[in-house]
Amino acid sequence: MADTPTTSTGLKQNVAALLCYILGWITGIIFLILEPNNKTIKFHAIQSILVFGALSVIGGLLGWIPFIGRYFITPLVAIVGFISWVILMVKASQGGKFKYPIAGNYAEKWSA
């Protein structure tokens, strides 16, 4: 396997990209602050903030709907979030990127 570039934090780029997703939007913000000049890390950080921030807001707001929110929407958002989390972390750790619909386009645009 070829050497992966390192970041200004001393982490390999694929490890830093994976860590952008580890705690959702929280680590996205942390790595956006720590690595403002690395386009790859910036992409993953912004995508993490957008995807998991949106899922948090959607789950929080729609979870208040009586019955449907609590027993259908919240579990559905949790499942989508978990599957997204795994896919994004695996792709990032492999050095690739998975562009999430809509959020990935914004992340790519804003990280350029």
C-alpha angles and dihedrals in degrees: 000000000000120000113267118224118257126231131228088266090060094248122126109259094243091051092050090048090052091048090056087072102036095095097020119235092356095066088039089063092044094053093042087059095041097045108031094149102046106091095200095051091042089054093052093043094051092044090050091051093048098043100041094034090054092046090050092051094044093048092046097047100038092041088074093066106107115257097335092058097047100039103031115017099041094050090044092052090047092052093047089047094050094047091046091048093053095045094047093047094047093048092046092049090052090055093250131107132231111205108217111217112272095347092061092053092052092044091052092048095047095044095054 
